Structures are given as C-alpha cells and as structure tokens.
Amino acid sequence: MVAAALNLPVGDLAETADLFELGMDSLALIRLITQWRRSGRSVTFEELTENPTLAAWQALLAGPAPDAVAD
C-alpha cells in the first residue's frame, strides 16, 4: 500500500528511508490510515508522522488487532 501511495516500485522502499522525503504527503497518509482502519487497525496520524519509516509503520501495524482478546 505504501509503495502504491508513493507511486514507487516496492523494491525502491528501504525500510529505514523517510517516507516523507520519498514523496509521502499528509493527504496520502490520511488515505492510508483510512484503509488500515477499515481493515481493523487502530493507528493515528501522529503515530505515523513521529517516525515515518516503513519499518516503524510495520511495527505499529503489526500490533494486536483491536478485537484481539487479552489473556
């Protein structure tokens, strides 16, 4: 999704590259957040802008789904 939002081939995205330097803008980020929320992920604009790298975003999105039952 991120590569598509940036109009880049997936192979051109280094996990530690600043996604804003690669062309991500706030409107594209809001669109991504909307897609992720629709799929059940709870992530905020602020969380994603704090560390705008693919690795950081993957870690945030890999957290437990909101409907996961705590033990």
N, C-alpha and C positions, 0 to 999 in steps of 0.2 A: 504493500500500500504506500509506503513512504517513497519508494523509488518512483512509483507512478505519479505521486503528488509532485515530485521534483522533475518529472519527465527525464529521468536518468535510467540507464540500464542498472539492474540490480548489482552487477559486478562492479559498478563505479562507486558504490557506497561503502566507504570504510567505516567500521563500527565506531571509531573514535572521531570521525570528522564532524565538525559543527554543521548541523543541518541548515542553519540559517545562512551560513556562508556559502552553502551549496544551492541556495535559492528558495528555501522554505520561507513562506511569509505567514502572517497571522491568519489570513483567510484560509489558506491551505491547511494550516494546523487545526483550525476550528472544524473544517470538513473532516479531517482525520479523527478528531475527538468524537464527532458525531457518529461516525462509522463504528468506532470502538465502543462507544456507549450502547449503540444498538445491538452490538454483539455481547453485551453484558459486562463490559469492562468499565470500572469507575476510575477515571483519570481526569485530571484538571489541566487547564491551560497553564497555570502557574507551575505545576509539577513538571510539565514537559519543557517549559522555557527555562527552568532552573538549570538543566543540564541537557542541552539539545543535541545529544548524540544518539545514534542508533542503539548502541549498547545500553545506555541509560534508559531509553524508551522500552527496549525489550525487557529489561529488568522490571520496570514499572508494570508493564502489561502482563508479565508472567506471574504476577502475584495471584493469590486466590481469587476465584470468581466471586462476585458479590453474593451469590446464592449458596456458596460453599458452607457446609455445616462445621462449626468449630467443635473440636473434641473436648 
